Amino acid sequence: MAQWSRNCALCHVRGEGGAPVLGDRDNWDARWDQGEELLLAHTVEGLNNMPPLGYCMDCEADDFRALIKFMGGRR
């Protein structure tokens, strides 16, 4: 997944800036409990240390949904 490697991996591999780590179901489950639409809104608008669009300037909403599911172990 090239978009993940170029963008999301910068923070979500080691949890930089408090980002939930790839595949950490406990951390991601708490976020999923808030709903997919809120996760998408946080991604698009930015949240805490994550910038708007999470550095992925060429991503569309469906791309973000797929990336979020991949990182949260829900693909």
N, CA, C and O atoms as a Maestro MAE file, in Angstrom:
{
 s_m_m2io_version
 :::
 2.0.0
}

f_m_ct {
 s_m_title
 :::
 protein
 m_atom[300] {
  # First column is atom index #
  i_m_mmod_type
  r_m_x_coord
  r_m_y_coord
  r_m_z_coord
  i_m_residue_number
  s_m_chain_name
  s_m_pdb_residue_name
  s_m_pdb_atom_name
  i_m_atomic_number
  :::
  1 25 0.857 -1.168 0.000 1 A "MET " " N  " 7
  2 3 0.000 0.000 0.000 1 A "MET " " CA " 6
  3 2 0.908 1.237 0.000 1 A "MET " " C  " 6
  4 15 1.402 1.663 1.044 1 A "MET " " O  " 8
  5 25 1.111 1.788 -1.167 2 A "ALA " " N  " 7
  6 3 2.059 2.892 -1.339 2 A "ALA " " CA " 6
  7 2 1.670 4.133 -0.540 2 A "ALA " " C  " 6
  8 15 2.535 4.790 0.040 2 A "ALA " " O  " 8
  9 25 0.388 4.457 -0.503 3 A "GLN " " N  " 7
  10 3 -0.025 5.651 0.248 3 A "GLN " " CA " 6
  11 2 0.320 5.499 1.724 3 A "GLN " " C  " 6
  12 15 0.748 6.458 2.365 3 A "GLN " " O  " 8
  13 25 0.136 4.310 2.258 4 A "TRP " " N  " 7
  14 3 0.470 4.083 3.661 4 A "TRP " " CA " 6
  15 2 1.972 4.260 3.891 4 A "TRP " " C  " 6
  16 15 2.389 4.922 4.841 4 A "TRP " " O  " 8
  17 25 2.763 3.672 3.027 5 A "SER " " N  " 7
  18 3 4.218 3.736 3.176 5 A "SER " " CA " 6
  19 2 4.740 5.161 3.097 5 A "SER " " C  " 6
  20 15 5.670 5.522 3.818 5 A "SER " " O  " 8
  21 25 4.148 5.976 2.223 6 A "ARG " " N  " 7
  22 3 4.626 7.352 2.032 6 A "ARG " " CA " 6
  23 2 4.095 8.322 3.088 6 A "ARG " " C  " 6
  24 15 4.697 9.372 3.312 6 A "ARG " " O  " 8
  25 25 3.006 7.997 3.726 7 A "ASN " " N  " 7
  26 3 2.349 8.968 4.591 7 A "ASN " " CA " 6
  27 2 2.123 8.454 6.014 7 A "ASN " " C  " 6
  28 15 2.759 8.927 6.956 7 A "ASN " " O  " 8
  29 25 1.245 7.517 6.164 8 A "CYS " " N  " 7
  30 3 0.826 7.041 7.482 8 A "CYS " " CA " 6
  31 2 1.971 6.424 8.281 8 A "CYS " " C  " 6
  32 15 2.068 6.613 9.494 8 A "CYS " " O  " 8
  33 25 2.835 5.687 7.589 9 A "ALA " " N  " 7
  34 3 3.918 4.981 8.269 9 A "ALA " " CA " 6
  35 2 4.842 5.919 9.029 9 A "ALA " " C  " 6
  36 15 5.482 5.507 9.997 9 A "ALA " " O  " 8
  37 25 4.919 7.167 8.605 10 A "LEU " " N  " 7
  38 3 5.795 8.125 9.289 10 A "LEU " " CA " 6
  39 2 5.518 8.177 10.788 10 A "LEU " " C  " 6
  40 15 6.443 8.345 11.582 10 A "LEU " " O  " 8
  41 25 4.273 8.038 11.175 11 A "CYS " " N  " 7
  42 3 3.906 8.133 12.588 11 A "CYS " " CA " 6
  43 2 3.334 6.840 13.164 11 A "CYS " " C  " 6
  44 15 3.503 6.560 14.351 11 A "CYS " " O  " 8
  45 25 2.655 6.050 12.326 12 A "HIS " " N  " 7
  46 3 1.911 4.911 12.844 12 A "HIS " " CA " 6
  47 2 2.721 3.632 12.975 12 A "HIS " " C  " 6
  48 15 2.173 2.612 13.394 12 A "HIS " " O  " 8
  49 25 4.004 3.646 12.634 13 A "VAL " " N  " 7
  50 3 4.851 2.478 12.863 13 A "VAL " " CA " 6
  51 2 5.318 2.438 14.311 13 A "VAL " " C  " 6
  52 15 5.271 1.391 14.957 13 A "VAL " " O  " 8
  53 25 5.771 3.591 14.824 14 A "ARG " " N  " 7
  54 3 6.307 3.638 16.189 14 A "ARG " " CA " 6
  55 2 5.460 4.469 17.143 14 A "ARG " " C  " 6
  56 15 5.810 4.615 18.314 14 A "ARG " " O  " 8
  57 25 4.363 5.006 16.661 15 A "GLY " " N  " 7
  58 3 3.499 5.786 17.545 15 A "GLY " " CA " 6
  59 2 3.972 7.200 17.777 15 A "GLY " " C  " 6
  60 15 3.713 7.787 18.828 15 A "GLY " " O  " 8
  61 25 4.663 7.748 16.800 16 A "GLU " " N  " 7
  62 3 5.170 9.115 16.920 16 A "GLU " " CA " 6
  63 2 4.030 10.081 17.233 16 A "GLU " " C  " 6
  64 15 2.956 9.992 16.638 16 A "GLU " " O  " 8
  65 25 4.258 10.983 18.145 17 A "GLY " " N  " 7
  66 3 3.280 12.013 18.484 17 A "GLY " " CA " 6
  67 2 1.987 11.478 19.066 17 A "GLY " " C  " 6
  68 15 0.971 12.175 19.062 17 A "GLY " " O  " 8
  69 25 2.009 10.252 19.567 18 A "GLY " " N  " 7
  70 3 0.820 9.661 20.148 18 A "GLY " " CA " 6
  71 2 -0.078 8.935 19.159 18 A "GLY " " C  " 6
  72 15 -1.190 8.539 19.507 18 A "GLY " " O  " 8
  73 25 0.396 8.755 17.926 19 A "ALA " " N  " 7
  74 3 -0.399 8.057 16.914 19 A "ALA " " CA " 6
  75 2 -0.602 6.596 17.313 19 A "ALA " " C  " 6
  76 15 0.325 5.971 17.827 19 A "ALA " " O  " 8
  77 25 -1.790 6.042 17.089 20 A "PRO " " N  " 7
  78 3 -1.981 4.617 17.366 20 A "PRO " " CA " 6
  79 2 -1.141 3.784 16.409 20 A "PRO " " C  " 6
  80 15 -1.096 4.055 15.209 20 A "PRO " " O  " 8
  81 25 -0.483 2.779 16.944 21 A "VAL " " N  " 7
  82 3 0.451 1.957 16.184 21 A "VAL " " CA " 6
  83 2 -0.304 0.944 15.317 21 A "VAL " " C  " 6
  84 15 -1.329 0.391 15.717 21 A "VAL " " O  " 8
  85 25 0.231 0.728 14.138 22 A "LEU " " N  " 7
  86 3 -0.304 -0.247 13.199 22 A "LEU " " CA " 6
  87 2 -0.574 -1.569 13.911 22 A "LEU " " C  " 6
  88 15 0.329 -2.143 14.520 22 A "LEU " " O  " 8
  89 25 -1.811 -2.052 13.836 23 A "GLY " " N  " 7
  90 3 -2.161 -3.357 14.374 23 A "GLY " " CA " 6
  91 2 -2.375 -3.426 15.871 23 A "GLY " " C  " 6
  92 15 -2.675 -4.506 16.380 23 A "GLY " " O  " 8
  93 25 -2.238 -2.346 16.596 24 A "ASP " " N  " 7
  94 3 -2.464 -2.331 18.053 24 A "ASP " " CA " 6
  95 2 -3.976 -2.292 18.287 24 A "ASP " " C  " 6
  96 15 -4.566 -1.222 18.437 24 A "ASP " " O  " 8
  97 25 -4.588 -3.471 18.315 25 A "ARG " " N  " 7
  98 3 -6.044 -3.567 18.371 25 A "ARG " " CA " 6
  99 2 -6.628 -2.867 19.602 25 A "ARG " " C  " 6
  100 15 -7.672 -2.223 19.496 25 A "ARG " " O  " 8
  101 25 -5.983 -2.976 20.756 26 A "ASP " " N  " 7
  102 3 -6.519 -2.323 21.952 26 A "ASP " " CA " 6
  103 2 -6.646 -0.820 21.739 26 A "ASP " " C  " 6
  104 15 -7.676 -0.227 22.059 26 A "ASP " " O  " 8
  105 25 -5.605 -0.211 21.202 27 A "ASN " " N  " 7
  106 3 -5.598 1.228 20.973 27 A "ASN " " CA " 6
  107 2 -6.587 1.600 19.869 27 A "ASN " " C  " 6
  108 15 -7.314 2.586 19.996 27 A "ASN " " O  " 8
  109 25 -6.619 0.835 18.808 28 A "TRP " " N  " 7
  110 3 -7.522 1.126 17.696 28 A "TRP " " CA " 6
  111 2 -8.977 0.850 18.046 28 A "TRP " " C  " 6
  112 15 -9.863 1.578 17.599 28 A "TRP " " O  " 8
  113 25 -9.242 -0.193 18.841 29 A "ASP " " N  " 7
  114 3 -10.625 -0.509 19.192 29 A "ASP " " CA " 6
  115 2 -11.300 0.649 19.909 29 A "ASP " " C  " 6
  116 15 -12.476 0.926 19.675 29 A "ASP " " O  " 8
  117 25 -10.567 1.323 20.776 30 A "ALA " " N  " 7
  118 3 -11.132 2.490 21.465 30 A "ALA " " CA " 6
  119 2 -11.524 3.576 20.465 30 A "ALA " " C  " 6
  120 15 -12.520 4.273 20.658 30 A "ALA " " O  " 8
  121 25 -10.759 3.713 19.424 31 A "ARG " " N  " 7
  122 3 -11.080 4.701 18.387 31 A "ARG " " CA " 6
  123 2 -12.262 4.233 17.535 31 A "ARG " " C  " 6
  124 15 -13.142 5.028 17.202 31 A "ARG " " O  " 8
  125 25 -12.283 2.943 17.183 32 A "TRP " " N  " 7
  126 3 -13.392 2.407 16.385 32 A "TRP " " CA " 6
  127 2 -14.709 2.538 17.119 32 A "TRP " " C  " 6
  128 15 -15.756 2.714 16.495 32 A "TRP " " O  " 8
  129 25 -14.667 2.454 18.449 33 A "ASP " " N  " 7
  130 3 -15.890 2.596 19.237 33 A "ASP " " CA " 6
  131 2 -16.546 3.964 19.030 33 A "ASP " " C  " 6
  132 15 -17.745 4.118 19.262 33 A "ASP " " O  " 8
  133 25 -15.772 4.942 18.601 34 A "GLN " " N  " 7
  134 3 -16.293 6.287 18.346 34 A "GLN " " CA " 6
  135 2 -16.981 6.378 16.975 34 A "GLN " " C  " 6
  136 15 -17.707 7.336 16.710 34 A "GLN " " O  " 8
  137 25 -16.760 5.415 16.135 35 A "GLY " " N  " 7
  138 3 -17.392 5.378 14.823 35 A "GLY " " CA " 6
  139 2 -16.436 5.728 13.697 35 A "GLY " " C  " 6
  140 15 -15.537 6.556 13.846 35 A "GLY " " O  " 8
  141 25 -16.658 5.076 12.569 36 A "GLU " " N  " 7
  142 3 -15.793 5.265 11.403 36 A "GLU " " CA " 6
  143 2 -15.848 6.694 10.871 36 A "GLU " " C  " 6
  144 15 -14.830 7.230 10.431 36 A "GLU " " O  " 8
  145 25 -17.016 7.310 10.908 37 A "GLU " " N  " 7
  146 3 -17.131 8.672 10.382 37 A "GLU " " CA " 6
  147 2 -16.320 9.667 11.208 37 A "GLU " " C  " 6
  148 15 -15.753 10.611 10.656 37 A "GLU " " O  " 8
  149 25 -16.259 9.466 12.520 38 A "LEU " " N  " 7
  150 3 -15.441 10.355 13.351 38 A "LEU " " CA " 6
  151 2 -13.958 10.123 13.081 38 A "LEU " " C  " 6
  152 15 -13.176 11.074 13.043 38 A "LEU " " O  " 8
  153 25 -13.569 8.865 12.893 39 A "LEU " " N  " 7
  154 3 -12.176 8.585 12.528 39 A "LEU " " CA " 6
  155 2 -11.814 9.273 11.218 39 A "LEU " " C  " 6
  156 15 -10.733 9.848 11.088 39 A "LEU " " O  " 8
  157 25 -12.709 9.211 10.265 40 A "LEU " " N  " 7
  158 3 -12.467 9.871 8.983 40 A "LEU " " CA " 6
  159 2 -12.374 11.385 9.170 40 A "LEU " " C  " 6
  160 15 -11.491 12.025 8.599 40 A "LEU " " O  " 8
  161 25 -13.268 11.955 9.957 41 A "ALA " " N  " 7
  162 3 -13.237 13.402 10.205 41 A "ALA " " CA " 6
  163 2 -11.933 13.813 10.871 41 A "ALA " " C  " 6
  164 15 -11.345 14.829 10.499 41 A "ALA " " O  " 8
  165 25 -11.471 13.040 11.851 42 A "HIS " " N  " 7
  166 3 -10.198 13.347 12.515 42 A "HIS " " CA " 6
  167 2 -9.041 13.292 11.524 42 A "HIS " " C  " 6
  168 15 -8.107 14.089 11.608 42 A "HIS " " O  " 8
  169 25 -9.105 12.357 10.593 43 A "THR " " N  " 7
  170 3 -8.050 12.227 9.590 43 A "THR " " CA " 6
  171 2 -8.049 13.415 8.641 43 A "THR " " C  " 6
  172 15 -6.995 13.979 8.344 43 A "THR " " O  " 8
  173 25 -9.206 13.787 8.174 44 A "VAL " " N  " 7
  174 3 -9.316 14.878 7.208 44 A "VAL " " CA " 6
  175 2 -9.012 16.229 7.856 44 A "VAL " " C  " 6
  176 15 -8.326 17.061 7.263 44 A "VAL " " O  " 8
  177 25 -9.513 16.446 9.056 45 A "GLU " " N  " 7
  178 3 -9.363 17.739 9.731 45 A "GLU " " CA " 6
  179 2 -8.077 17.848 10.552 45 A "GLU " " C  " 6
  180 15 -7.618 18.950 10.852 45 A "GLU " " O  " 8
  181 25 -7.505 16.711 10.910 46 A "GLY " " N  " 7
  182 3 -6.353 16.692 11.801 46 A "GLY " " CA " 6
  183 2 -6.824 16.569 13.238 46 A "GLY " " C  " 6
  184 15 -7.944 16.960 13.567 46 A "GLY " " O  " 8
  185 25 -5.978 16.030 14.085 47 A "LEU " " N  " 7
  186 3 -6.304 15.859 15.501 47 A "LEU " " CA " 6
  187 2 -5.012 15.774 16.288 47 A "LEU " " C  " 6
  188 15 -4.107 15.011 15.950 47 A "LEU " " O  " 8
  189 25 -4.941 16.569 17.342 48 A "ASN " " N  " 7
  190 3 -3.744 16.598 18.188 48 A "ASN " " CA " 6
  191 2 -2.503 16.829 17.316 48 A "ASN " " C  " 6
  192 15 -2.397 17.866 16.661 48 A "ASN " " O  " 8
  193 25 -1.570 15.880 17.302 49 A "ASN " " N  " 7
  194 3 -0.332 16.059 16.527 49 A "ASN " " CA " 6
  195 2 -0.454 15.664 15.059 49 A "ASN " " C  " 6
  196 15 0.465 15.908 14.277 49 A "ASN " " O  " 8
  197 25 -1.581 15.056 14.673 50 A "MET " " N  " 7
  198 3 -1.738 14.654 13.275 50 A "MET " " CA " 6
  199 2 -2.238 15.848 12.456 50 A "MET " " C  " 6
  200 15 -3.256 16.459 12.783 50 A "MET " " O  " 8
  201 25 -1.511 16.163 11.398 51 A "PRO " " N  " 7
  202 3 -1.946 17.278 10.550 51 A "PRO " " CA " 6
  203 2 -3.155 16.892 9.705 51 A "PRO " " C  " 6
  204 15 -3.419 15.706 9.505 51 A "PRO " " O  " 8
  205 25 -3.886 17.878 9.211 52 A "PRO " " N  " 7
  206 3 -4.990 17.565 8.308 52 A "PRO " " CA " 6
  207 2 -4.514 16.686 7.150 52 A "PRO " " C  " 6
  208 15 -3.451 16.918 6.574 52 A "PRO " " O  " 8
  209 25 -5.293 15.709 6.832 53 A "LEU " " N  " 7
  210 3 -5.030 14.740 5.772 53 A "LEU " " CA " 6
  211 2 -3.857 13.817 6.088 53 A "LEU " " C  " 6
  212 15 -3.453 13.023 5.238 53 A "LEU " " O  " 8
  213 25 -3.309 13.908 7.289 54 A "GLY " " N  " 7
  214 3 -2.230 13.010 7.676 54 A "GLY " " CA " 6
  215 2 -1.094 12.956 6.677 54 A "GLY " " C  " 6
  216 15 -0.489 11.901 6.486 54 A "GLY " " O  " 8
  217 25 -0.799 14.057 6.047 55 A "TYR " " N  " 7
  218 3 0.254 14.185 5.024 55 A "TYR " " CA " 6
  219 2 -0.119 13.577 3.674 55 A "TYR " " C  " 6
  220 15 0.664 13.681 2.729 55 A "TYR " " O  " 8
  221 25 -1.287 12.948 3.552 56 A "CYS " " N  " 7
  222 3 -1.656 12.294 2.299 56 A "CYS " " CA " 6
  223 2 -2.501 13.242 1.453 56 A "CYS " " C  " 6
  224 15 -3.730 13.180 1.477 56 A "CYS " " O  " 8
  225 25 -1.845 14.100 0.722 57 A "MET " " N  " 7
  226 3 -2.532 15.119 -0.055 57 A "MET " " CA " 6
  227 2 -3.245 14.557 -1.284 57 A "MET " " C  " 6
  228 15 -4.119 15.217 -1.846 57 A "MET " " O  " 8
  229 25 -2.880 13.344 -1.705 58 A "ASP " " N  " 7
  230 3 -3.544 12.763 -2.868 58 A "ASP " " CA " 6
  231 2 -4.594 11.713 -2.487 58 A "ASP " " C  " 6
  232 15 -5.125 11.026 -3.360 58 A "ASP " " O  " 8
  233 25 -4.891 11.586 -1.209 59 A "CYS " " N  " 7
  234 3 -5.877 10.610 -0.751 59 A "CYS " " CA " 6
  235 2 -7.290 11.172 -0.839 59 A "CYS " " C  " 6
  236 15 -7.528 12.353 -0.583 59 A "CYS " " O  " 8
  237 25 -8.214 10.302 -1.204 60 A "GLU " " N  " 7
  238 3 -9.641 10.593 -1.215 60 A "GLU " " CA " 6
  239 2 -10.263 9.930 0.021 60 A "GLU " " C  " 6
  240 15 -9.599 9.159 0.714 60 A "GLU " " O  " 8
  241 25 -11.510 10.224 0.288 61 A "ALA " " N  " 7
  242 3 -12.188 9.669 1.465 61 A "ALA " " CA " 6
  243 2 -12.117 8.137 1.485 61 A "ALA " " C  " 6
  244 15 -11.874 7.548 2.538 61 A "ALA " " O  " 8
  245 25 -12.325 7.497 0.348 62 A "ASP " " N  " 7
  246 3 -12.259 6.031 0.307 62 A "ASP " " CA " 6
  247 2 -10.857 5.516 0.593 62 A "ASP " " C  " 6
  248 15 -10.696 4.453 1.193 62 A "ASP " " O  " 8
  249 25 -9.844 6.261 0.170 63 A "ASP " " N  " 7
  250 3 -8.461 5.896 0.492 63 A "ASP " " CA " 6
  251 2 -8.252 5.939 1.998 63 A "ASP " " C  " 6
  252 15 -7.691 5.015 2.587 63 A "ASP " " O  " 8
  253 25 -8.713 7.030 2.616 64 A "PHE " " N  " 7
  254 3 -8.556 7.155 4.066 64 A "PHE " " CA " 6
  255 2 -9.285 6.037 4.800 64 A "PHE " " C  " 6
  256 15 -8.758 5.471 5.758 64 A "PHE " " O  " 8
  257 25 -10.487 5.722 4.353 65 A "ARG " " N  " 7
  258 3 -11.227 4.626 5.002 65 A "ARG " " CA " 6
  259 2 -10.431 3.323 4.928 65 A "ARG " " C  " 6
  260 15 -10.320 2.602 5.920 65 A "ARG " " O  " 8
  261 25 -9.881 3.026 3.759 66 A "ALA " " N  " 7
  262 3 -9.091 1.797 3.588 66 A "ALA " " CA " 6
  263 2 -7.832 1.824 4.450 66 A "ALA " " C  " 6
  264 15 -7.463 0.810 5.044 66 A "ALA " " O  " 8
  265 25 -7.180 2.965 4.521 67 A "LEU " " N  " 7
  266 3 -5.958 3.086 5.328 67 A "LEU " " CA " 6
  267 2 -6.264 2.931 6.813 67 A "LEU " " C  " 6
  268 15 -5.514 2.276 7.536 67 A "LEU " " O  " 8
  269 25 -7.349 3.524 7.265 68 A "ILE " " N  " 7
  270 3 -7.745 3.425 8.668 68 A "ILE " " CA " 6
  271 2 -8.056 1.959 9.009 68 A "ILE " " C  " 6
  272 15 -7.630 1.451 10.046 68 A "ILE " " O  " 8
  273 25 -8.795 1.298 8.134 69 A "LYS " " N  " 7
  274 3 -9.120 -0.117 8.378 69 A "LYS " " CA " 6
  275 2 -7.848 -0.969 8.401 69 A "LYS " " C  " 6
  276 15 -7.714 -1.865 9.234 69 A "LYS " " O  " 8
  277 25 -6.931 -0.693 7.501 70 A "PHE " " N  " 7
  278 3 -5.666 -1.437 7.459 70 A "PHE " " CA " 6
  279 2 -4.891 -1.257 8.766 70 A "PHE " " C  " 6
  280 15 -4.437 -2.235 9.361 70 A "PHE " " O  " 8
  281 25 -4.743 -0.019 9.208 71 A "MET " " N  " 7
  282 3 -3.957 0.243 10.416 71 A "MET " " CA " 6
  283 2 -4.624 -0.330 11.667 71 A "MET " " C  " 6
  284 15 -3.954 -0.791 12.590 71 A "MET " " O  " 8
  285 25 -5.958 -0.290 11.675 72 A "GLY " " N  " 7
  286 3 -6.692 -0.777 12.836 72 A "GLY " " CA " 6
  287 2 -6.989 -2.264 12.819 72 A "GLY " " C  " 6
  288 15 -7.686 -2.772 13.698 72 A "GLY " " O  " 8
  289 25 -6.460 -2.971 11.814 73 A "GLY " " N  " 7
  290 3 -6.648 -4.407 11.738 73 A "GLY " " CA " 6
  291 2 -8.060 -4.822 11.383 73 A "GLY " " C  " 6
  292 15 -8.541 -5.863 11.830 73 A "GLY " " O  " 8
  293 25 -8.734 -3.996 10.568 74 A "ARG " " N  " 7
  294 3 -10.131 -4.298 10.211 74 A "ARG " " CA " 6
  295 2 -10.320 -4.409 8.703 74 A "ARG " " C  " 6
  296 15 -11.408 -4.118 8.204 74 A "ARG " " O  " 8
  297 25 -9.334 -4.807 7.992 75 A "ARG " " N  " 7
  298 3 -9.477 -4.884 6.534 75 A "ARG " " CA " 6
  299 2 -10.280 -6.010 6.092 75 A "ARG " " C  " 6
  300 15 -10.480 -6.192 4.891 75 A "ARG " " O  " 8
  :::
 }
 m_bond[299] {
  # First column is bond index #
  i_m_from
  i_m_to
  i_m_order
  :::
  1 1 2 1
  2 2 3 1
  3 3 4 2
  4 3 5 1
  5 5 6 1
  6 6 7 1
  7 7 8 2
  8 7 9 1
  9 9 10 1
  10 10 11 1
  11 11 12 2
  12 11 13 1
  13 13 14 1
  14 14 15 1
  15 15 16 2
  16 15 17 1
  17 17 18 1
  18 18 19 1
  19 19 20 2
  20 19 21 1
  21 21 22 1
  22 22 23 1
  23 23 24 2
  24 23 25 1
  25 25 26 1
  26 26 27 1
  27 27 28 2
  28 27 29 1
  29 29 30 1
  30 30 31 1
  31 31 32 2
  32 31 33 1
  33 33 34 1
  34 34 35 1
  35 35 36 2
  36 35 37 1
  37 37 38 1
  38 38 39 1
  39 39 40 2
  40 39 41 1
  41 41 42 1
  42 42 43 1
  43 43 44 2
  44 43 45 1
  45 45 46 1
  46 46 47 1
  47 47 48 2
  48 47 49 1
  49 49 50 1
  50 50 51 1
  51 51 52 2
  52 51 53 1
  53 53 54 1
  54 54 55 1
  55 55 56 2
  56 55 57 1
  57 57 58 1
  58 58 59 1
  59 59 60 2
  60 59 61 1
  61 61 62 1
  62 62 63 1
  63 63 64 2
  64 63 65 1
  65 65 66 1
  66 66 67 1
  67 67 68 2
  68 67 69 1
  69 69 70 1
  70 70 71 1
  71 71 72 2
  72 71 73 1
  73 73 74 1
  74 74 75 1
  75 75 76 2
  76 75 77 1
  77 77 78 1
  78 78 79 1
  79 79 80 2
  80 79 81 1
  81 81 82 1
  82 82 83 1
  83 83 84 2
  84 83 85 1
  85 85 86 1
  86 86 87 1
  87 87 88 2
  88 87 89 1
  89 89 90 1
  90 90 91 1
  91 91 92 2
  92 91 93 1
  93 93 94 1
  94 94 95 1
  95 95 96 2
  96 95 97 1
  97 97 98 1
  98 98 99 1
  99 99 100 2
  100 99 101 1
  101 101 102 1
  102 102 103 1
  103 103 104 2
  104 103 105 1
  105 105 106 1
  106 106 107 1
  107 107 108 2
  108 107 109 1
  109 109 110 1
  110 110 111 1
  111 111 112 2
  112 111 113 1
  113 113 114 1
  114 114 115 1
  115 115 116 2
  116 115 117 1
  117 117 118 1
  118 118 119 1
  119 119 120 2
  120 119 121 1
  121 121 122 1
  122 122 123 1
  123 123 124 2
  124 123 125 1
  125 125 126 1
  126 126 127 1
  127 127 128 2
  128 127 129 1
  129 129 130 1
  130 130 131 1
  131 131 132 2
  132 131 133 1
  133 133 134 1
  134 134 135 1
  135 135 136 2
  136 135 137 1
  137 137 138 1
  138 138 139 1
  139 139 140 2
  140 139 141 1
  141 141 142 1
  142 142 143 1
  143 143 144 2
  144 143 145 1
  145 145 146 1
  146 146 147 1
  147 147 148 2
  148 147 149 1
  149 149 150 1
  150 150 151 1
  151 151 152 2
  152 151 153 1
  153 153 154 1
  154 154 155 1
  155 155 156 2
  156 155 157 1
  157 157 158 1
  158 158 159 1
  159 159 160 2
  160 159 161 1
  161 161 162 1
  162 162 163 1
  163 163 164 2
  164 163 165 1
  165 165 166 1
  166 166 167 1
  167 167 168 2
  168 167 169 1
  169 169 170 1
  170 170 171 1
  171 171 172 2
  172 171 173 1
  173 173 174 1
  174 174 175 1
  175 175 176 2
  176 175 177 1
  177 177 178 1
  178 178 179 1
  179 179 180 2
  180 179 181 1
  181 181 182 1
  182 182 183 1
  183 183 184 2
  184 183 185 1
  185 185 186 1
  186 186 187 1
  187 187 188 2
  188 187 189 1
  189 189 190 1
  190 190 191 1
  191 191 192 2
  192 191 193 1
  193 193 194 1
  194 194 195 1
  195 195 196 2
  196 195 197 1
  197 197 198 1
  198 198 199 1
  199 199 200 2
  200 199 201 1
  201 201 202 1
  202 202 203 1
  203 203 204 2
  204 203 205 1
  205 205 206 1
  206 206 207 1
  207 207 208 2
  208 207 209 1
  209 209 210 1
  210 210 211 1
  211 211 212 2
  212 211 213 1
  213 213 214 1
  214 214 215 1
  215 215 216 2
  216 215 217 1
  217 217 218 1
  218 218 219 1
  219 219 220 2
  220 219 221 1
  221 221 222 1
  222 222 223 1
  223 223 224 2
  224 223 225 1
  225 225 226 1
  226 226 227 1
  227 227 228 2
  228 227 229 1
  229 229 230 1
  230 230 231 1
  231 231 232 2
  232 231 233 1
  233 233 234 1
  234 234 235 1
  235 235 236 2
  236 235 237 1
  237 237 238 1
  238 238 239 1
  239 239 240 2
  240 239 241 1
  241 241 242 1
  242 242 243 1
  243 243 244 2
  244 243 245 1
  245 245 246 1
  246 246 247 1
  247 247 248 2
  248 247 249 1
  249 249 250 1
  250 250 251 1
  251 251 252 2
  252 251 253 1
  253 253 254 1
  254 254 255 1
  255 255 256 2
  256 255 257 1
  257 257 258 1
  258 258 259 1
  259 259 260 2
  260 259 261 1
  261 261 262 1
  262 262 263 1
  263 263 264 2
  264 263 265 1
  265 265 266 1
  266 266 267 1
  267 267 268 2
  268 267 269 1
  269 269 270 1
  270 270 271 1
  271 271 272 2
  272 271 273 1
  273 273 274 1
  274 274 275 1
  275 275 276 2
  276 275 277 1
  277 277 278 1
  278 278 279 1
  279 279 280 2
  280 279 281 1
  281 281 282 1
  282 282 283 1
  283 283 284 2
  284 283 285 1
  285 285 286 1
  286 286 287 1
  287 287 288 2
  288 287 289 1
  289 289 290 1
  290 290 291 1
  291 291 292 2
  292 291 293 1
  293 293 294 1
  294 294 295 1
  295 295 296 2
  296 295 297 1
  297 297 298 1
  298 298 299 1
  299 299 300 2
  :::
 }
}
